[in-house]
Amino acid sequence: MPEHPPAHPPAPARGPDVPTPRPRVALETTVLSHGLPWPANRDLARDLHAILSDMGVDAATAGVLGGALRCDLTLEETLQFCDAPGMFAPVKTSLANLPGVLAQGDAGATTVATTMLAAHRASIRVMATT
């Protein structure tokens, strides 16, 4: 019988000078752009990034920018989703309208389901929401 490779190959050995990557937690953006008023949404975004960092975890915020579904937004990019009304208007992006948002190149605030898709594509296994 042929031998099959393992489903998850072992991680390559790391030398002492190669840092271990920090774990990541996916965060959604709809709560920031559509769920909370300004400026409370900015405070929450900053607090979430700080809390996760203090725990040794990187925030992997999901959103649609530049026609791409991403799960690696920086704090500065995340804060765009918190701008005062009228300054930045991301589309609330669910799985149902994701293709249209991507095709039109719109900015999109991800719902929980869309964030889970982005996290899965980025090999992130943990997601948090408020």
N, CA, C and O of each residue as an XYZ file, in Angstrom:
520
protein
N       0.837     -1.175      0.000
C       0.000      0.000      0.000
C       0.891      1.251      0.000
O       1.858      1.306      0.759
N       0.582      2.265     -0.843
C       1.438      3.454     -0.872
C       1.299      4.252      0.417
O       0.233      4.319      1.029
N       2.401      4.843      0.797
C       2.410      5.658      2.010
C       2.024      7.088      1.649
O       2.586      7.674      0.725
N       1.059      7.648      2.385
C       0.590      9.008      2.123
C       1.328      9.991      3.022
O       1.639      9.675      4.170
N       1.608     11.182      2.500
C       2.255     12.184      3.353
C       1.296     12.626      4.456
O       0.080     12.531      4.288
N       1.819     13.100      5.567
C       0.943     13.548      6.648
C       0.096     14.734      6.185
O       0.526     15.531      5.352
N      -1.113     14.837      6.740
C      -2.016     15.934      6.377
C      -1.415     17.283      6.738
O      -1.605     18.264      6.020
N      -0.706     17.334      7.824
C      -0.047     18.565      8.263
C       1.429     18.252      8.454
O       1.818     17.713      9.490
N       2.259     18.585      7.463
C       3.680     18.273      7.609
C       4.272     19.000      8.808
O       3.807     20.081      9.171
N       5.284     18.420      9.416
C       5.892     19.075     10.572
C       6.504     20.415     10.176
O       6.992     20.590      9.059
N       6.467     21.342     11.106
C       7.053     22.663     10.864
C       8.562     22.532     10.737
O       9.176     21.704     11.409
N       9.161     23.346      9.878
C      10.620     23.278      9.752
C      11.291     23.685     11.061
O      10.765     24.494     11.825
N      12.452     23.110     11.294
C      13.200     23.441     12.512
C      13.620     24.905     12.469
O      13.967     25.426     11.410
N      13.588     25.559     13.614
C      13.969     26.963     13.715
C      15.279     27.078     14.476
O      15.489     26.420     15.495
N      16.144     27.922     13.962
C      17.386     28.203     14.663
C      17.120     29.163     15.813
O      16.028     29.720     15.918
N      18.114     29.361     16.677
C      17.919     30.228     17.839
C      17.687     31.690     17.465
O      17.111     32.435     18.258
N      18.119     32.120     16.278
C      17.963     33.526     15.914
C      16.730     33.787     15.051
O      16.532     34.915     14.598
N      15.900     32.776     14.814
C      14.674     32.960     14.042
C      13.513     33.090     15.023
O      13.195     32.140     15.738
N      12.880     34.264     15.060
C      11.794     34.446     16.028
C      10.569     33.603     15.665
O      10.263     33.401     14.490
N       9.892     33.129     16.676
C       8.646     32.406     16.478
C       7.561     33.426     16.168
O       7.433     34.416     16.887
N       6.774     33.211     15.112
C       5.719     34.175     14.808
C       4.683     34.225     15.925
O       4.381     33.217     16.564
N       4.150     35.420     16.143
C       3.127     35.577     17.177
C       1.790     35.046     16.659
O       1.507     35.127     15.464
N       0.978     34.507     17.556
C      -0.357     34.076     17.132
C      -1.182     35.283     16.688
O      -0.922     36.413     17.101
N      -2.177     35.026     15.841
C      -3.028     36.095     15.323
C      -4.484     35.798     15.643
O      -4.911     34.644     15.664
N      -5.237     36.863     15.891
C      -6.676     36.773     16.121
C      -7.361     37.667     15.100
O      -7.046     38.852     14.996
N      -8.294     37.103     14.349
C      -9.031     37.873     13.349
C     -10.092     38.731     14.029
O     -10.749     38.292     14.973
N     -10.249     39.955     13.540
C     -11.257     40.888     14.042
C     -12.088     41.392     12.870
O     -11.563     41.592     11.775
N     -13.376     41.598     13.095
C     -14.251     42.127     12.056
C     -14.218     43.654     12.058
O     -13.728     44.264     13.008
N     -14.738     44.269     10.996
C     -14.771     45.730     10.919
C     -16.184     46.300     10.889
O     -16.351     47.509     11.056
N     -17.210     45.471     10.682
C     -18.573     46.012     10.647
C     -18.956     46.642     11.977
O     -19.627     47.673     11.998
N     -18.541     46.040     13.084
C     -18.879     46.626     14.386
C     -18.279     48.024     14.518
O     -18.849     48.879     15.197
N     -17.148     48.262     13.882
C     -16.504     49.572     13.962
C     -17.183     50.593     13.057
O     -17.382     51.740     13.456
N     -17.538     50.186     11.848
C     -18.073     51.148     10.884
C     -19.586     51.301     10.951
O     -20.110     52.370     10.638
N     -20.296     50.253     11.351
C     -21.751     50.302     11.338
C     -22.389     50.048     12.705
O     -23.569     50.345     12.893
N     -21.642     49.513     13.649
C     -22.237     49.125     14.922
C     -22.082     50.115     16.052
O     -22.937     50.189     16.935
N     -21.009     50.875     16.039
C     -20.743     51.812     17.130
C     -20.618     53.230     16.595
O     -20.160     53.437     15.471
N     -21.028     54.209     17.403
C     -20.894     55.602     16.956
C     -19.450     56.074     17.076
O     -18.654     55.523     17.836
N     -19.141     57.101     16.311
C     -17.854     57.769     16.408
C     -17.917     58.699     17.608
O     -18.938     59.373     17.749
N     -16.944     58.799     18.471
C     -15.602     58.234     18.425
C     -15.432     56.953     19.245
O     -14.311     56.470     19.403
N     -16.533     56.396     19.771
C     -16.421     55.159     20.564
C     -15.817     54.025     19.739
O     -15.114     53.171     20.278
N     -16.090     54.014     18.427
C     -15.543     52.955     17.579
C     -14.019     53.042     17.484
O     -13.336     52.018     17.450
N     -13.490     54.266     17.440
C     -12.026     54.439     17.394
C     -11.385     53.947     18.697
O     -10.341     53.295     18.690
N     -12.038     54.276     19.805
C     -11.520     53.831     21.103
C     -11.493     52.304     21.180
O     -10.521     51.716     21.654
N     -12.574     51.666     20.706
C     -12.628     50.204     20.730
C     -11.529     49.603     19.859
O     -10.861     48.655     20.275
N     -11.335     50.137     18.667
C     -10.296     49.603     17.768
C      -8.923     49.694     18.424
O      -8.158     48.730     18.412
N      -8.620     50.836     18.987
C      -7.317     50.999     19.655
C      -7.191     50.061     20.851
O      -6.151     49.434     21.051
N      -8.265     49.969     21.651
C      -8.240     49.105     22.829
C      -8.034     47.641     22.446
O      -7.244     46.939     23.078
N      -8.743     47.175     21.411
C      -8.599     45.779     20.990
C      -7.170     45.479     20.553
O      -6.609     44.448     20.923
N      -6.585     46.373     19.771
C      -5.200     46.164     19.326
C      -4.250     46.143     20.525
O      -3.342     45.314     20.586
N      -4.458     47.055     21.474
C      -3.581     47.125     22.650
C      -3.737     45.891     23.538
O      -2.744     45.329     24.001
N      -4.971     45.474     23.774
C      -5.217     44.305     24.625
C      -4.578     43.061     24.014
O      -3.901     42.300     24.705
N      -4.797     42.862     22.726
C      -4.214     41.688     22.067
C      -2.694     41.739     22.098
O      -2.040     40.726     22.347
N      -2.134     42.908     21.848
C      -0.676     43.045     21.876
C      -0.125     42.729     23.262
O       0.896     42.055     23.389
N      -0.805     43.218     24.303
C      -0.380     42.935     25.675
C      -0.425     41.438     25.983
O       0.317     40.951     26.836
N      -1.297     40.714     25.286
C      -1.426     39.268     25.481
C      -0.456     38.482     24.599
O      -0.444     37.252     24.629
N       0.364     39.201     23.809
C       1.315     38.529     22.936
C       0.701     38.033     21.640
O       1.208     37.096     21.022
N      -0.397     38.665     21.227
C      -1.139     38.253     20.037
C      -1.225     39.433     19.080
O      -1.361     40.578     19.512
N      -1.146     39.158     17.787
C      -1.315     40.204     16.783
C      -2.768     40.267     16.339
O      -3.391     39.239     16.072
N      -3.304     41.482     16.262
C      -4.640     41.682     15.710
C      -4.551     41.528     14.199
O      -3.700     42.140     13.555
N      -5.423     40.715     13.643
C      -5.498     40.517     12.194
C      -6.879     40.995     11.763
O      -7.801     40.198     11.591
N      -7.007     42.304     11.592
C      -8.304     42.888     11.284
C      -8.647     42.644      9.824
O      -7.822     42.837      8.932
N      -9.888     42.215      9.600
C     -10.354     41.915      8.250
C     -11.096     43.109      7.670
O     -11.743     43.870      8.389
N     -10.988     43.256      6.366
C     -11.713     44.297      5.654
C     -11.407     44.205      4.178
O     -10.497     43.489      3.760
N     -12.176     44.936      3.393
C     -11.933     45.005      1.957
C     -11.367     46.379      1.652
O     -12.021     47.396      1.887
N     -10.163     46.407      1.132
C      -9.514     47.651      0.706
C      -8.844     47.398     -0.637
O      -8.234     46.350     -0.850
N      -8.960     48.357     -1.530
C      -8.293     48.235     -2.825
C      -8.746     47.037     -3.637
O      -7.964     46.477     -4.405
N     -10.004     46.637     -3.477
C     -10.518     45.509     -4.242
C     -10.045     44.154     -3.769
O     -10.147     43.175     -4.507
N      -9.525     44.075     -2.540
C      -9.022     42.800     -2.017
C      -9.570     42.543     -0.618
O      -9.613     43.446      0.218
N      -9.989     41.303     -0.372
C     -10.377     40.877      0.965
C      -9.103     40.567      1.723
O      -8.326     39.698      1.328
N      -8.895     41.286      2.816
C      -7.652     41.137      3.581
C      -7.961     40.783      5.027
O      -9.050     41.054      5.534
N      -6.992     40.179      5.671
C      -7.089     39.890      7.100
C      -5.765     40.259      7.750
O      -5.203     39.501      8.540
N      -5.279     41.450      7.394
C      -3.989     41.922      7.905
C      -3.940     43.446      7.990
O      -2.870     44.041      7.869
N      -5.101     44.079      8.199
C      -5.119     45.538      8.219
C      -4.291     46.070      9.386
O      -4.340     45.533     10.492
N      -3.542     47.118      9.126
C      -2.801     47.789     10.191
C      -3.781     48.568     11.056
O      -4.943     48.734     10.685
N      -3.320     49.041     12.200
C      -4.184     49.860     13.042
C      -4.619     51.107     12.283
O      -5.776     51.516     12.383
N      -3.714     51.716     11.530
C      -4.062     52.921     10.772
C      -5.147     52.620      9.740
O      -6.083     53.403      9.578
N      -5.028     51.492      9.043
C      -6.065     51.105      8.078
C      -7.375     50.796      8.791
O      -8.447     51.154      8.303
N      -7.296     50.137      9.935
C      -8.495     49.820     10.705
C      -9.207     51.087     11.148
O     -10.436     51.151     11.130
N      -8.444     52.090     11.544
C      -9.055     53.336     12.013
C      -9.804     54.068     10.903
O     -10.674     54.889     11.195
N      -9.488     53.790      9.634
C     -10.273     54.370      8.537
C     -11.735     53.940      8.641
O     -12.634     54.709      8.300
N     -11.974     52.723      9.109
C     -13.340     52.221      9.241
C     -14.087     52.910     10.385
O     -15.295     52.727     10.541
N     -13.375     53.694     11.173
C     -13.957     54.389     12.321
C     -14.112     55.886     12.081
O     -14.522     56.608     12.990
N     -13.799     56.366     10.891
C     -13.850     57.802     10.629
C     -15.239     58.362     10.880
O     -16.241     57.647     10.829
N     -15.272     59.658     11.154
C     -16.536     60.354     11.369
C     -17.439     60.141     10.155
O     -16.943     60.001      9.037
N     -18.744     60.114     10.359
C     -19.669     59.874      9.245
C     -19.397     60.803      8.067
O     -19.152     61.997      8.236
N     -19.448     60.222      6.871
C     -19.254     60.994      5.653
C     -17.821     61.057      5.165
O     -17.588     61.418      4.011
N     -16.848     60.718      6.008
C     -15.447     60.804      5.603
C     -14.997     59.548      4.856
O     -14.255     59.639      3.878
N     -15.435     58.403      5.306
C     -15.056     57.116      4.712
C     -16.286     56.240      4.849
O     -16.752     56.015      5.966
N     -16.816     55.748      3.768
C     -18.082     55.016      3.817
C     -17.925     53.596      3.278
O     -18.273     53.333      2.127
N     -17.410     52.687      4.089
C     -17.290     51.304      3.623
C     -18.660     50.636      3.530
O     -19.567     50.936      4.306
N     -18.787     49.745      2.586
C     -20.004     48.960      2.409
C     -19.998     47.829      3.434
O     -18.981     47.162      3.624
N     -21.140     47.616      4.096
C     -21.253     46.460      4.987
C     -21.185     45.217      4.105
O     -22.069     44.985      3.280
N     -20.132     44.417      4.281
C     -19.819     43.352      3.331
C     -20.058     41.977      3.935
O     -19.325     41.519      4.811
N     -21.110     41.335      3.434
C     -21.434     39.967      3.831
C     -20.981     39.022      2.724
O     -20.477     39.460      1.691
N     -21.160     37.747      2.944
C     -20.813     36.790      1.896
C     -21.674     37.008      0.653
O     -21.237     36.726     -0.463
N     -22.896     37.508      0.842
C     -23.811     37.702     -0.281
C     -23.351     38.794     -1.240
O     -23.490     38.641     -2.454
N     -22.808     39.888     -0.723
C     -22.419     40.995     -1.612
C     -20.906     41.129     -1.782
O     -20.446     42.062     -2.440
N     -20.127     40.218     -1.204
C     -18.669     40.282     -1.309
C     -18.177     40.331     -2.757
O     -17.315     41.157     -3.060
N     -18.677     39.493     -3.664
C     -18.166     39.567     -5.040
C     -18.361     40.940     -5.681
O     -17.473     41.427     -6.381
N     -19.506     41.565     -5.449
C     -19.758     42.889     -6.015
C     -18.858     43.955     -5.426
O     -18.362     44.820     -6.148
N     -18.644     43.902     -4.116
C     -17.759     44.872     -3.456
C     -16.340     44.736     -4.002
O     -15.672     45.735     -4.270
N     -15.887     43.497     -4.163
C     -14.546     43.264     -4.706
C     -14.450     43.744     -6.152
O     -13.479     44.401     -6.527
N     -15.454     43.415     -6.963
C     -15.420     43.770     -8.384
C     -15.435     45.281     -8.592
O     -14.797     45.789     -9.514
N     -16.166     46.001     -7.735
C     -16.259     47.452     -7.876
C     -15.090     48.179     -7.223
O     -14.936     49.389     -7.389
N     -14.274     47.446     -6.488
C     -13.136     48.072     -5.824
C     -13.527     48.933     -4.642
O     -12.768     49.807     -4.226
N     -14.723     48.687     -4.094
C     -15.192     49.457     -2.943
C     -14.444     49.051     -1.677
O     -13.839     47.981     -1.611
N     -14.498     49.916     -0.688
C     -14.042     49.551      0.650
C     -15.188     48.806      1.315
O     -16.349     49.182      1.154
N     -14.875     47.758      2.058
C     -15.914     46.969      2.692
C     -15.583     46.617      4.123
O     -14.484     46.158      4.435
N     -16.567     46.845      4.995
C     -16.461     46.431      6.392
C     -17.012     45.016      6.482
O     -18.155     44.771      6.098
N     -16.221     44.093      6.980
C     -16.596     42.683      6.965
C     -17.509     42.310      8.126
O     -17.306     42.729      9.266
N     -18.527     41.503      7.797
C     -19.383     40.911      8.811
C     -18.636     39.735      9.440
O     -17.525     39.401      9.029
N     -19.257     39.116     10.432
C     -18.621     37.970     11.087
C     -18.331     36.862     10.073
O     -17.228     36.316     10.054
N     -19.310     36.526      9.231
C     -19.109     35.440      8.265
C     -18.001     35.770      7.269
O     -17.192     34.904      6.935
N     -17.957     37.008      6.794
C     -16.920     37.394      5.837
C     -15.556     37.433      6.515
O     -14.545     37.097      5.899
N     -15.526     37.838      7.768
C     -14.273     37.820      8.523
C     -13.783     36.385      8.705
O     -12.584     36.120      8.618
N     -14.705     35.464      8.956
C     -14.314     34.057      9.094
C     -13.713     33.531      7.792
O     -12.750     32.765      7.820
N     -14.273     33.934      6.654
C     -13.712     33.535      5.364
C     -12.303     34.105      5.195
O     -11.382     33.389      4.803
N     -12.144     35.390      5.493
C     -10.822     36.026      5.368
C      -9.818     35.355      6.295
O      -8.674     35.115      5.908
N     -10.242     35.050      7.521
C      -9.352     34.393      8.482
C      -8.958     33.005      7.981
O      -7.790     32.624      8.060
N      -9.911     32.265      7.477
C      -9.614     30.924      6.950
C      -8.591     31.006      5.823
O      -7.647     30.217      5.774
N      -8.781     31.960      4.922
C      -7.847     32.113      3.794
C      -6.453     32.509      4.274
O      -5.461     32.220      3.604
N      -6.375     33.171      5.434
C      -5.085     33.585      5.994
C      -4.547     32.576      7.007
O      -3.560     32.851      7.690
N      -5.184     31.419      7.107
C      -4.786     30.360      8.056
C      -4.835     30.830      9.502
O      -4.011     30.429     10.323
N      -5.803     31.678      9.806
C      -6.024     32.140     11.177
C      -7.206     31.353     11.723
O      -8.272     31.316     11.110
N      -7.013     30.724     12.878
C      -8.032     29.817     13.409
C      -8.853     30.403     14.539
O      -9.771     29.746     15.030
N      -8.547     31.633     14.973
C      -9.275     32.250     16.079
C      -9.796     33.603     15.626
O      -9.079     34.380     14.995
N     -11.057     33.873     15.956
C     -11.668     35.156     15.634
C     -12.368     35.671     16.872
O     -12.927     34.895     17.646
N     -12.337     36.991     17.062
C     -13.037     37.606     18.185
C     -13.947     38.701     17.655
O     -13.626     39.369     16.672
N     -15.077     38.876     18.310
C     -15.992     39.958     17.972
C     -16.614     40.466     19.266
O     -16.528     39.824     20.313
N     -17.238     41.629     19.168
C     -17.853     42.194     20.375
C     -19.345     42.059     20.318
O     -20.039     42.477     21.245
